[in-house]
């Protein structure tokens, strides 16, 4: 059965020559070879302002690039988000993207006072792929995966997306060619399974 997949490439470097780009390419290749439909959102190639007020977030009109990304996410049944860990969190450009995209009316909807917000993205699943310089066990144990948990709980989960799986690829600067190839095969296999 075919799955509609939105790949969100969150690396802010527009050159496209990072290992995270190769990982998303491998996932896409695997998914398309298995008959899944794939659309790519490249955050680095988008032009959008940062939100500065609550009123902008709640009532502002999303710029065209953000509206297009919302259409892709609305279309998808599975999201795969790729980003490098920078200063313990996602890059600022990707955070700005999520703030623009996950607005009221698209991701959530306020209800009567005292009731929780309606989750508008239920029925979608996600995988988050994070590359980092440190070993993943240090990120999980010492830093408690705080930024990853925030993305899972406060953005994706809050809007109804689930289940959410994660792939953490650590010590990225010291990976030899054999280990890089192994990770590319892993992501290709995940793409084939649409996981």
C-alpha positions as a Markdown table, in Angstrom:
| # | Residue | x | y | z |
|---|---|---|---|---|
| 1 | Unk | 0.0 | 0.0 | 0.0 |
| 2 | Unk | 1.4 | 3.4 | -1.0 |
| 3 | Unk | 2.1 | 6.0 | 1.6 |
| 4 | Unk | 2.2 | 9.8 | 1.1 |
| 5 | Unk | 5.4 | 11.0 | 2.6 |
| 6 | Unk | 6.6 | 14.6 | 3.2 |
| 7 | Unk | 10.3 | 14.9 | 3.7 |
| 8 | Unk | 11.3 | 18.1 | 5.7 |
| 9 | Unk | 14.9 | 18.8 | 5.2 |
| 10 | Unk | 15.8 | 21.1 | 8.0 |
| 11 | Unk | 19.5 | 21.7 | 7.4 |
| 12 | Unk | 19.9 | 25.5 | 6.9 |
| 13 | Unk | 22.8 | 25.2 | 4.5 |
| 14 | Unk | 21.4 | 25.6 | 1.0 |
| 15 | Unk | 24.3 | 23.9 | -0.7 |
| 16 | Unk | 22.8 | 20.5 | -0.2 |
| 17 | Unk | 26.1 | 18.8 | 0.3 |
| 18 | Unk | 25.7 | 17.8 | 4.0 |
| 19 | Unk | 25.4 | 14.2 | 5.2 |
| 20 | Unk | 21.8 | 15.0 | 6.3 |
| 21 | Unk | 21.0 | 15.7 | 2.6 |
| 22 | Unk | 22.4 | 12.3 | 1.6 |
| 23 | Unk | 20.3 | 10.6 | 4.3 |
| 24 | Unk | 17.1 | 12.3 | 3.1 |
| 25 | Unk | 18.1 | 11.4 | -0.5 |
| 26 | Unk | 18.5 | 7.7 | 0.6 |
| 27 | Unk | 15.2 | 7.7 | 2.4 |
| 28 | Unk | 13.5 | 9.2 | -0.7 |
| 29 | Unk | 15.1 | 6.7 | -3.1 |
| 30 | Unk | 14.0 | 3.8 | -0.9 |
| 31 | Unk | 10.4 | 5.2 | -0.6 |
| 32 | Unk | 10.0 | 5.8 | -4.3 |
| 33 | Unk | 11.5 | 2.5 | -5.2 |
| 34 | Unk | 8.8 | 0.8 | -3.1 |
| 35 | Unk | 6.0 | 2.8 | -4.8 |
| 36 | Unk | 5.4 | 5.5 | -2.1 |
| 37 | Unk | 4.7 | 9.1 | -3.0 |
| 38 | Unk | 7.3 | 11.6 | -1.8 |
| 39 | Unk | 7.4 | 15.4 | -1.7 |
| 40 | Unk | 10.3 | 17.4 | -0.4 |
| 41 | Unk | 10.2 | 20.6 | 1.7 |
| 42 | Unk | 13.7 | 22.1 | 1.8 |
| 43 | Unk | 13.7 | 24.7 | 4.5 |
| 44 | Unk | 17.0 | 26.2 | 3.4 |
| 45 | Unk | 15.5 | 27.2 | 0.1 |
| 46 | Unk | 12.5 | 28.9 | 1.5 |
| 47 | Unk | 12.0 | 32.6 | 2.1 |
| 48 | Unk | 9.9 | 33.5 | 5.2 |
| 49 | Unk | 10.2 | 36.0 | 8.0 |
| 50 | Unk | 10.4 | 35.1 | 11.7 |
| 51 | Unk | 7.3 | 35.6 | 13.7 |
| 52 | Unk | 7.6 | 38.3 | 16.3 |
| 53 | Unk | 4.2 | 38.6 | 18.0 |
| 54 | Unk | 1.4 | 36.4 | 19.2 |
| 55 | Unk | -1.0 | 38.2 | 16.8 |
| 56 | Unk | 1.2 | 37.3 | 13.8 |
| 57 | Unk | 1.1 | 33.6 | 14.8 |
| 58 | Unk | -2.6 | 33.5 | 15.5 |
| 59 | Unk | -4.0 | 35.9 | 12.8 |
| 60 | Unk | -1.2 | 36.5 | 10.3 |
| 61 | Unk | -1.4 | 35.2 | 6.7 |
| 62 | Unk | 1.3 | 32.7 | 6.0 |
| 63 | Unk | 3.7 | 33.7 | 3.2 |
| 64 | Unk | 3.4 | 31.7 | 0.0 |
| 65 | Unk | 6.3 | 29.3 | 0.8 |
| 66 | Unk | 4.8 | 28.5 | 4.1 |
| 67 | Unk | 1.3 | 28.0 | 2.6 |
| 68 | Unk | 2.9 | 25.6 | 0.1 |
| 69 | Unk | 4.6 | 23.6 | 2.9 |
| 70 | Unk | 1.3 | 23.4 | 4.8 |
| 71 | Unk | -0.3 | 22.0 | 1.6 |
| 72 | Unk | 2.4 | 19.3 | 1.5 |
| 73 | Unk | 2.1 | 18.4 | 5.1 |
| 74 | Unk | -1.7 | 18.3 | 4.8 |
| 75 | Unk | -1.4 | 16.0 | 1.8 |
| 76 | Unk | 1.1 | 13.6 | 3.6 |
| 77 | Unk | 0.2 | 10.8 | 5.9 |
| 78 | Unk | 3.8 | 10.4 | 7.2 |
| 79 | Unk | 6.4 | 13.1 | 7.9 |
| 80 | Unk | 10.2 | 12.6 | 8.0 |
| 81 | Unk | 12.1 | 15.5 | 9.5 |
| 82 | Unk | 15.9 | 15.8 | 9.1 |
| 83 | Unk | 18.1 | 18.2 | 10.9 |
| 84 | Unk | 21.5 | 18.6 | 12.6 |
| 85 | Unk | 21.8 | 19.3 | 16.3 |
| 86 | Unk | 23.1 | 22.8 | 16.7 |
| 87 | Unk | 23.9 | 24.1 | 20.2 |
| 88 | Unk | 21.8 | 21.3 | 21.7 |
| 89 | Unk | 18.7 | 22.0 | 19.5 |
| 90 | Unk | 17.4 | 22.3 | 16.0 |
| 91 | Unk | 18.8 | 25.1 | 13.9 |
| 92 | Unk | 17.0 | 28.5 | 14.3 |
| 93 | Unk | 15.8 | 28.5 | 10.7 |
| 94 | Unk | 13.9 | 25.2 | 11.2 |
| 95 | Unk | 12.4 | 26.4 | 14.5 |
| 96 | Unk | 11.2 | 29.5 | 12.6 |
| 97 | Unk | 9.7 | 27.3 | 10.0 |
| 98 | Unk | 7.8 | 25.3 | 12.5 |
| 99 | Unk | 6.5 | 28.4 | 14.2 |
| 100 | Unk | 5.3 | 29.7 | 10.8 |
| 101 | Unk | 3.7 | 26.4 | 9.7 |
| 102 | Unk | 2.1 | 25.0 | 12.9 |
| 103 | Unk | -0.3 | 27.9 | 13.4 |
| 104 | Unk | -3.9 | 27.9 | 14.7 |
| 105 | Unk | -6.2 | 26.9 | 12.0 |
| 106 | Unk | -3.7 | 24.5 | 10.4 |
| 107 | Unk | -2.2 | 22.4 | 13.2 |
| 108 | Unk | -4.4 | 23.3 | 16.1 |
| 109 | Unk | -7.7 | 25.1 | 16.8 |
| 110 | Unk | -8.8 | 26.8 | 19.9 |
| 111 | Unk | -12.0 | 25.6 | 21.5 |
| 112 | Unk | -14.2 | 26.9 | 24.3 |
| 113 | Unk | -12.4 | 28.1 | 27.4 |
| 114 | Unk | -11.4 | 25.3 | 29.6 |
| 115 | Unk | -11.2 | 22.7 | 26.8 |
| 116 | Unk | -8.0 | 21.5 | 25.2 |
| 117 | Unk | -7.1 | 22.8 | 21.7 |
| 118 | Unk | -8.4 | 20.6 | 18.8 |
| 119 | Unk | -5.6 | 18.7 | 17.2 |
| 120 | Unk | -5.9 | 19.1 | 13.4 |
| 121 | Unk | -3.1 | 16.8 | 12.2 |
| 122 | Unk | -4.4 | 13.5 | 13.7 |
| 123 | Unk | -3.9 | 10.5 | 11.5 |
| 124 | Unk | -0.3 | 11.4 | 10.5 |
| 125 | Unk | 2.8 | 9.7 | 11.8 |
| 126 | Unk | 6.4 | 11.0 | 11.9 |
| 127 | Unk | 10.1 | 10.1 | 12.1 |
| 128 | Unk | 12.7 | 12.5 | 13.2 |
| 129 | Unk | 16.3 | 12.0 | 12.0 |
| 130 | Unk | 18.9 | 14.0 | 13.9 |
| 131 | Unk | 22.6 | 14.1 | 13.2 |
| 132 | Unk | 25.0 | 15.3 | 15.9 |
| 133 | Unk | 28.7 | 15.5 | 16.9 |
| 134 | Unk | 28.3 | 13.8 | 20.2 |
| 135 | Unk | 27.4 | 10.1 | 20.7 |
| 136 | Unk | 23.6 | 9.7 | 20.9 |
| 137 | Unk | 23.8 | 8.1 | 24.4 |
| 138 | Unk | 25.3 | 11.3 | 25.8 |
| 139 | Unk | 22.5 | 13.3 | 24.2 |
| 140 | Unk | 19.9 | 10.9 | 25.7 |
| 141 | Unk | 21.5 | 10.4 | 29.1 |
| 142 | Unk | 23.3 | 13.7 | 30.0 |
| 143 | Unk | 21.1 | 16.1 | 28.0 |
| 144 | Unk | 17.9 | 14.0 | 28.3 |
| 145 | Unk | 17.1 | 14.6 | 24.6 |
| 146 | Unk | 15.4 | 17.8 | 25.7 |
| 147 | Unk | 15.1 | 19.5 | 22.3 |
| 148 | Unk | 14.0 | 16.3 | 20.6 |
| 149 | Unk | 11.4 | 15.7 | 23.2 |
| 150 | Unk | 10.2 | 19.3 | 22.8 |
| 151 | Unk | 9.7 | 18.8 | 19.1 |
| 152 | Unk | 7.9 | 15.5 | 19.7 |
| 153 | Unk | 5.6 | 16.8 | 22.5 |
| 154 | Unk | 5.2 | 20.5 | 22.0 |
| 155 | Unk | 4.9 | 20.7 | 18.2 |
| 156 | Unk | 4.1 | 17.4 | 16.6 |
| 157 | Unk | 2.3 | 15.7 | 19.4 |
| 158 | Unk | 0.4 | 18.9 | 20.3 |
| 159 | Unk | -1.1 | 19.0 | 16.8 |
| 160 | Unk | -2.1 | 15.3 | 16.9 |
| 161 | Unk | 0.8 | 13.7 | 15.0 |
| 162 | Unk | 1.7 | 10.2 | 16.2 |
| 163 | Unk | 3.3 | 7.8 | 16.6 |
| 164 | Unk | 6.6 | 9.5 | 16.4 |
| 165 | Unk | 9.8 | 7.5 | 15.9 |
| 166 | Unk | 13.4 | 8.8 | 16.0 |
| 167 | Unk | 16.8 | 8.0 | 14.5 |
| 168 | Unk | 19.8 | 9.6 | 16.2 |
| 169 | Unk | 23.1 | 9.5 | 14.3 |
| 170 | Unk | 26.0 | 10.6 | 16.4 |
| 171 | Unk | 29.7 | 11.3 | 16.2 |
| 172 | Unk | 29.0 | 12.5 | 12.7 |
| 173 | Unk | 32.4 | 14.1 | 12.2 |
| 174 | Unk | 34.3 | 10.8 | 12.8 |
| 175 | Unk | 32.1 | 8.4 | 10.8 |
| 176 | Unk | 34.2 | 6.5 | 8.2 |
| 177 | Unk | 32.9 | 5.6 | 4.8 |
| 178 | Unk | 31.7 | 2.2 | 5.9 |
| 179 | Unk | 29.6 | 3.6 | 8.7 |
| 180 | Unk | 28.2 | 6.3 | 6.4 |
| 181 | Unk | 27.2 | 3.7 | 3.9 |
| 182 | Unk | 25.6 | 1.6 | 6.6 |
| 183 | Unk | 23.5 | 4.6 | 7.7 |
| 184 | Unk | 22.5 | 5.4 | 4.1 |
| 185 | Unk | 21.3 | 1.8 | 3.7 |
| 186 | Unk | 19.4 | 2.0 | 7.0 |
| 187 | Unk | 17.6 | 5.2 | 5.8 |
| 188 | Unk | 16.9 | 3.6 | 2.4 |
| 189 | Unk | 15.3 | 0.6 | 4.2 |
| 190 | Unk | 13.2 | 2.9 | 6.3 |
| 191 | Unk | 12.0 | 4.7 | 3.2 |
| 192 | Unk | 11.0 | 1.4 | 1.6 |
| 193 | Unk | 8.9 | 0.6 | 4.7 |
| 194 | Unk | 7.6 | 4.2 | 4.9 |
| 195 | Unk | 8.6 | 4.3 | 8.5 |
